[in-house]
Amino acid sequence: MSVKLACGVGFSLALLLCIIQLATAKAPIAMPNCEDRCGDIEIPFPFGMDSKDCYFDEWFEIKCNQSRAFLNKINMELLNIYIRGKAHVKSPIMLSNCSGMETDHLLPLNLTGSPFSISDYNVFTAVGCDTRALMIDNPLQRLGCESKCLGQKDVDWRQLLPNLIKEREFSSGKYYSIADDYCNGTDCCQITIPSSLQVFNASFEAIDGNRGTRGCKLAFLAGLYAGDSWTKNDSNVQFPMVLDWMIKSNRTESSNWMIDSGLWNANYSETVDCYNYYGSSSASSKPVFGCECSYGYEGNPYINCTGRAEKSNVEEKRKKKPKKNRVERRPSSQDLDLAQWESTIPYLTYFMERCENYFVIFFGGAYFI
């Protein structure tokens, strides 16, 4: 068995913060004659409610229960949706012997065959005494962390959980994240996770024989979240988990799908960029892709991108580049314009400087984060 140090929780959270800041969608965000809000949550196409004309397919159907929005197909409660392929949902939690704790969302979670996957912006966090928490446990791979206690046999989750939540004030608003400087293997532990996971079913095992089999233990995934609050000071524990989402198409090119859907027009190739997403973990053989508004435009790229920012040399170069029916690789962080990154550099530096030593346990071959 080998042990590998993994670093990167802070960088992933900071990158998600960047995406959140850049992902503000302008009206219209929904299809014509379709509701675009459920309570305080904006519902942009390809998501939608009520009529089948309002959402792309059944995976993107939203059920609005008063002011609460749910992804109907996978029965997960939504906290918000970002048009750049991210969504926050209430995280499922693995609980064991935690007296007085309640949650509406329990494991396991299986997204196989869906357009959703668990984002690697999340951090796997486990709480408990003398316990090994495993996120992945199969003959080829074990991914988890160990949590020990100093003297006591149990963890008071009511006192510990508030310490796991870090509030940060930025110019764009208030953000919450899992504290990356609190869980160091005493009372709780944390690890980064691999990308494109679609199954989450944590388990616990004792570190030393029969020790650690009693007492409160819990495990969950959580990522950076922007909102008024994260958890409540009561027994109903809530953590936001980040999902990646993408579009599946019967056509081999995203631009062909948009033509078939009536979304492509003479100006569309100048206002939107679409990318094939290679290496998806989805069990479906259908191609998958995502779209975003081109530089200088804003809005919902699956409906229409409008407006122009002040012209720049970068924009002029992009205009000269042929874009009709363009289908490219998935954009990486390096593809973001430098100007868009400037406001987030201090946060990137902050997070990276606070990187902790996380570890991965694995059997049978090398595993890299």
C-alpha positions as CSV (number, residue, x, y, z in Angstrom):
1,M,0.0,0.0,0.0
2,S,1.3,3.5,-0.8
3,V,0.4,6.8,0.6
4,K,0.5,10.0,-1.5
5,L,0.3,13.6,-0.3
6,A,-2.3,15.6,-2.3
7,C,-2.5,19.4,-2.3
8,G,-5.0,21.5,-4.1
9,V,-8.2,22.1,-2.0
10,G,-7.5,25.8,-1.9
11,F,-6.7,26.2,-5.6
12,S,-9.9,24.4,-6.6
13,L,-12.1,26.5,-4.3
14,A,-10.5,29.7,-5.6
15,L,-11.0,28.6,-9.2
16,L,-14.7,27.9,-8.5
17,L,-14.9,31.4,-7.0
18,C,-13.6,32.8,-10.3
19,I,-16.2,30.9,-12.2
20,I,-19.0,32.1,-9.9
21,Q,-17.8,35.7,-10.4
22,L,-17.8,35.3,-14.2
23,A,-21.0,33.4,-14.5
24,T,-23.6,36.2,-14.1
25,A,-26.3,35.5,-16.7
26,K,-28.5,38.3,-18.0
27,A,-32.1,38.0,-19.2
28,P,-33.5,36.1,-20.9
29,I,-32.2,33.0,-19.2
30,A,-35.3,30.8,-19.8
31,M,-37.1,29.7,-23.0
32,P,-40.0,31.9,-24.1
33,N,-43.2,31.6,-22.0
34,C,-41.2,29.6,-19.3
35,E,-40.7,30.5,-15.6
36,D,-37.2,31.4,-14.8
37,R,-37.3,31.4,-11.0
38,C,-38.2,29.1,-8.2
39,G,-38.2,31.1,-5.0
40,D,-34.9,32.9,-5.0
41,I,-33.2,30.4,-7.4
42,E,-32.8,31.4,-11.1
43,I,-33.6,28.5,-13.5
44,P,-31.7,29.0,-16.8
45,F,-32.2,26.8,-19.8
46,P,-31.2,23.9,-20.4
47,F,-32.9,23.6,-17.0
48,G,-36.6,24.4,-16.8
49,M,-40.0,23.7,-15.2
50,D,-43.5,22.6,-16.1
51,S,-43.6,22.2,-19.9
52,K,-41.2,19.9,-21.8
53,D,-40.5,22.9,-24.0
54,C,-38.9,24.6,-21.1
55,Y,-36.0,22.2,-20.5
56,F,-33.6,20.3,-22.7
57,D,-34.5,16.8,-21.5
58,E,-35.8,15.0,-18.4
59,W,-32.5,15.2,-16.6
60,F,-32.8,19.0,-16.6
61,E,-36.4,19.1,-15.4
62,I,-36.9,21.2,-12.2
63,K,-39.8,20.6,-9.8
64,C,-40.6,23.7,-7.8
65,N,-42.1,22.9,-4.4
66,Q,-43.1,26.4,-3.1
67,S,-39.7,28.1,-2.9
68,R,-37.6,24.9,-3.0
69,A,-36.2,23.6,-6.4
70,F,-35.4,20.0,-7.0
71,L,-33.7,18.2,-9.9
72,N,-36.6,15.9,-10.5
73,K,-34.8,12.9,-12.1
74,I,-32.2,12.5,-9.3
75,N,-34.3,14.1,-6.5
76,M,-31.6,16.5,-5.2
77,E,-32.4,19.9,-3.9
78,L,-30.9,22.8,-5.8
79,L,-29.3,25.8,-4.2
80,N,-28.3,27.6,-7.4
81,I,-27.3,27.0,-11.0
82,Y,-24.4,28.5,-12.9
83,I,-24.6,28.6,-16.7
84,R,-20.9,27.7,-17.0
85,G,-21.6,24.1,-16.1
86,K,-21.9,24.2,-12.3
87,A,-24.7,23.7,-9.9
88,H,-25.0,23.6,-6.1
89,V,-27.1,21.0,-4.4
90,K,-27.6,19.9,-0.8
91,S,-25.0,17.3,-0.2
92,P,-25.9,13.8,0.8
93,I,-24.4,12.8,4.2
94,M,-23.2,9.5,5.7
95,L,-24.3,9.4,9.3
96,S,-23.6,6.8,12.1
97,N,-24.6,7.1,15.7
98,C,-25.0,10.9,15.7
99,S,-27.7,11.5,18.3
100,G,-30.0,14.3,17.5
101,M,-28.7,14.9,14.0
102,E,-31.1,15.1,11.1
103,T,-30.7,15.4,7.3
104,D,-33.0,15.1,4.3
105,H,-30.2,13.8,2.0
106,L,-28.6,10.5,2.8
107,L,-26.2,8.4,0.8
108,P,-25.7,6.6,-1.5
109,L,-25.7,8.9,-4.5
110,N,-25.5,7.4,-8.0
111,L,-25.4,9.8,-11.1
112,T,-24.4,7.1,-13.6
113,G,-25.9,7.8,-17.0
114,S,-26.8,11.4,-16.2
115,P,-25.3,14.6,-17.5
116,F,-24.2,15.3,-13.9
117,S,-20.9,14.4,-12.1
118,I,-19.4,15.3,-8.8
119,S,-17.1,18.3,-9.2
120,D,-13.5,18.1,-7.9
121,Y,-14.1,21.5,-6.4
122,N,-15.6,19.6,-3.5
123,V,-13.7,18.4,-0.5
124,F,-14.4,15.1,1.2
125,T,-14.7,15.7,4.9
126,A,-15.1,13.1,7.6
127,V,-15.7,13.5,11.4
128,G,-15.2,10.9,14.1
129,C,-12.9,9.2,16.5
130,D,-10.4,6.5,15.6
131,T,-12.1,6.0,12.3
132,R,-11.1,5.6,8.7
133,A,-13.6,7.1,6.3
134,L,-13.5,5.8,2.8
135,M,-15.0,7.6,-0.2
136,I,-14.0,4.9,-2.7
137,D,-13.5,1.3,-1.6
138,N,-13.0,-1.3,-4.3
139,P,-10.4,-4.0,-5.2
140,L,-8.4,-1.5,-7.3
141,Q,-8.7,1.7,-5.3
142,R,-9.2,3.0,-1.8
143,L,-9.7,6.7,-1.3
144,G,-10.1,8.0,2.2
145,C,-8.7,9.6,5.3
146,E,-8.2,8.8,9.0
147,S,-9.6,10.8,12.0
148,K,-8.3,10.2,15.5
149,C,-9.3,11.8,18.9
150,L,-7.1,12.8,21.8
151,G,-8.5,11.0,24.9
152,Q,-12.2,11.2,24.2
153,K,-14.2,8.5,22.5
154,D,-16.7,10.6,20.7
155,V,-17.0,13.9,18.9
156,D,-19.6,16.6,19.7
157,W,-20.8,17.4,16.3
158,R,-22.8,20.5,17.5
159,Q,-19.5,22.1,18.6
160,L,-17.3,20.8,15.7
161,L,-19.4,21.5,12.6
162,P,-19.5,25.4,13.0
163,N,-15.7,25.3,13.0
164,L,-15.6,23.6,9.6
165,I,-17.3,26.6,7.9
166,K,-15.3,29.6,6.9
167,E,-17.0,32.8,5.9
168,R,-15.2,35.1,3.5
169,E,-16.2,38.6,2.4
170,F,-15.3,39.6,-1.2
171,S,-16.3,42.6,-3.3
172,S,-18.8,40.3,-5.1
173,G,-20.5,39.2,-1.8
174,K,-20.3,36.7,1.0
175,Y,-18.9,33.2,0.4
176,Y,-18.7,30.1,2.6
177,S,-16.3,27.2,2.2
178,I,-15.1,24.3,4.2
179,A,-12.2,25.5,6.4
180,D,-8.9,24.2,5.0
181,D,-7.0,24.8,8.2
182,Y,-9.1,23.0,10.8
183,C,-9.3,19.3,9.9
184,N,-5.8,17.9,10.4
185,G,-6.7,14.3,11.4
186,T,-7.7,15.1,14.9
187,D,-11.5,14.8,15.3
188,C,-11.9,15.2,11.5
189,C,-10.0,14.8,8.3
190,Q,-10.2,16.0,4.7
191,I,-9.0,15.0,1.2
192,T,-9.3,16.2,-2.3
193,I,-11.2,14.1,-4.7
194,P,-10.7,12.9,-8.3
195,S,-12.7,14.5,-11.1
196,S,-15.8,13.2,-12.9
197,L,-17.0,10.9,-10.2
198,Q,-20.7,9.9,-10.5
199,V,-21.0,7.6,-7.5
200,F,-20.6,8.7,-3.8
201,N,-21.2,6.1,-1.1
202,A,-18.9,6.6,1.9
203,S,-18.2,4.0,4.5
204,F,-16.4,3.8,7.9
205,E,-14.1,1.3,9.4
206,A,-12.2,1.1,12.7
207,I,-8.5,2.0,12.6
208,D,-7.5,-0.3,15.5
209,G,-9.5,-3.4,15.9
210,N,-12.8,-2.8,17.6
211,R,-11.9,0.8,18.6
212,G,-13.7,3.5,16.8
213,T,-16.8,1.5,16.0
214,R,-18.9,3.6,18.4
215,G,-19.5,7.3,18.6
216,C,-20.8,9.8,16.1
217,K,-19.3,9.6,12.6
218,L,-20.3,11.5,9.5
219,A,-18.9,12.1,6.0
220,F,-19.9,14.5,3.2
221,L,-18.7,16.5,0.2
222,A,-18.8,20.3,0.1
223,G,-17.5,23.1,-1.9
224,L,-17.4,26.9,-2.1
225,Y,-20.9,28.5,-1.9
226,A,-22.2,32.0,-2.2
227,G,-25.3,32.7,-0.3
228,D,-26.9,34.2,2.8
229,S,-26.2,31.2,5.0
230,W,-24.8,27.7,4.9
231,T,-25.8,25.7,7.9
232,K,-28.4,26.3,10.5
233,N,-27.8,26.2,14.2
234,D,-30.2,23.2,14.6
235,S,-30.2,19.5,14.1
236,N,-30.9,19.7,10.4
237,V,-27.4,19.7,8.9
238,Q,-26.9,21.1,5.4
239,F,-23.8,21.3,3.2
240,P,-23.6,22.5,-0.4
241,M,-22.1,20.1,-2.9
242,V,-20.9,21.3,-6.4
243,L,-22.1,19.3,-9.4
244,D,-20.7,19.6,-12.9
245,W,-23.3,19.4,-15.7
246,M,-23.1,19.2,-19.5
247,I,-25.3,18.7,-22.5
248,K,-25.7,15.3,-24.2
249,S,-26.5,15.3,-27.9
250,N,-27.4,12.6,-30.5
251,R,-25.3,14.7,-33.0
252,T,-21.5,14.4,-33.1
253,E,-21.1,18.2,-33.0
254,S,-22.5,20.7,-30.6
255,S,-23.1,23.2,-33.4
256,N,-25.2,20.7,-35.3
257,W,-27.4,20.2,-32.2
258,M,-27.9,24.0,-32.0
259,I,-28.9,24.1,-35.7
260,D,-31.4,21.3,-35.2
261,S,-32.8,23.1,-32.1
262,G,-33.3,26.4,-34.0
263,L,-30.8,28.2,-31.8
264,W,-28.2,28.8,-34.5
265,N,-28.5,32.0,-36.6
266,A,-26.3,34.2,-38.7
267,N,-24.8,35.9,-35.8
268,Y,-24.6,33.0,-33.4
269,S,-21.1,31.8,-34.4
270,E,-19.8,35.3,-33.4
271,T,-21.5,35.4,-30.0
272,V,-21.1,31.9,-28.5
273,D,-18.4,29.2,-28.2
274,C,-19.2,25.5,-27.8
275,Y,-16.8,22.8,-26.7
276,N,-16.8,19.1,-26.8
277,Y,-16.1,17.5,-23.5
278,Y,-13.8,14.6,-23.9
279,G,-13.1,11.9,-21.3
280,S,-16.5,12.2,-19.6
281,S,-17.3,9.5,-17.0
282,S,-20.8,9.3,-18.2
283,A,-22.0,5.8,-19.0
284,S,-23.8,7.1,-22.1
285,S,-22.1,6.9,-25.5
286,K,-23.7,10.2,-26.6
287,P,-21.3,13.2,-27.2
288,V,-21.4,15.8,-24.5
289,F,-20.6,19.5,-24.8
290,G,-20.9,22.9,-23.1
291,C,-21.3,26.5,-24.4
292,E,-20.4,29.9,-23.2
293,C,-20.8,33.4,-24.5
294,S,-17.9,34.7,-26.5
295,Y,-15.6,37.4,-25.2
296,G,-17.5,40.7,-25.1
297,Y,-21.0,39.1,-24.9
298,E,-23.2,38.1,-22.0
299,G,-26.3,36.1,-21.4
300,N,-27.4,32.4,-21.6
301,P,-25.4,30.8,-24.4
302,Y,-28.1,28.1,-24.9
303,I,-30.6,30.9,-25.8
304,N,-28.8,34.0,-26.9
305,C,-25.7,36.1,-26.1
306,T,-26.1,39.8,-26.4
307,G,-24.3,43.1,-25.9
308,R,-20.7,44.0,-26.6
309,A,-18.1,45.1,-24.2
310,E,-15.6,47.9,-25.1
311,K,-13.5,46.7,-28.0
312,S,-10.0,45.5,-27.2
313,N,-7.1,44.0,-29.1
314,V,-8.1,40.6,-27.8
315,E,-11.6,40.9,-29.1
316,E,-10.4,42.1,-32.5
317,K,-8.2,39.1,-32.8
318,R,-11.1,36.8,-31.9
319,K,-13.2,38.4,-34.7
320,K,-10.7,37.6,-37.3
321,K,-10.6,34.0,-36.3
322,P,-13.2,31.8,-38.2
323,K,-15.7,30.4,-35.8
324,K,-18.6,29.1,-37.9
325,N,-19.7,25.7,-36.7
326,R,-16.7,25.7,-34.4
327,V,-16.3,22.7,-32.0
328,E,-13.2,22.7,-29.9
329,R,-11.7,21.0,-26.9
330,R,-13.0,21.6,-23.4
331,P,-11.6,25.0,-22.2
332,S,-9.1,24.9,-19.4
333,S,-8.3,27.4,-16.7
334,Q,-5.5,28.8,-19.0
335,D,-8.1,29.7,-21.6
336,L,-9.6,32.4,-19.4
337,D,-8.7,35.9,-20.4
338,L,-6.0,37.3,-18.1
339,A,-8.1,40.4,-17.3
340,Q,-10.8,38.1,-16.0
341,W,-8.3,36.5,-13.6
342,E,-6.8,39.7,-12.2
343,S,-9.4,40.2,-9.5
344,T,-9.0,36.6,-8.3
345,I,-5.2,36.4,-8.1
346,P,-5.1,37.5,-4.4
347,Y,-7.6,34.8,-3.5
348,L,-5.7,32.2,-5.5
349,T,-2.5,33.2,-3.6
350,Y,-4.3,33.0,-0.3
351,F,-5.8,29.6,-0.9
352,M,-2.6,28.1,-2.3
353,E,-0.5,29.3,0.7
354,R,-2.9,27.5,3.0
355,C,-2.6,24.1,1.3
356,E,-2.7,21.3,3.8
357,N,-1.3,17.7,3.6
358,Y,-4.1,15.4,2.5
359,F,-3.5,11.8,1.6
360,V,-4.9,9.1,-0.6
361,I,-4.8,5.4,0.3
362,F,-4.7,3.1,-2.8
363,F,-4.1,-0.4,-3.8
364,G,-3.2,-1.9,-7.2
365,G,-1.4,0.6,-9.3
366,A,-0.7,4.3,-9.2
367,Y,-3.5,6.9,-8.5
368,F,-3.0,10.6,-9.1
369,I,-5.2,13.6,-8.2
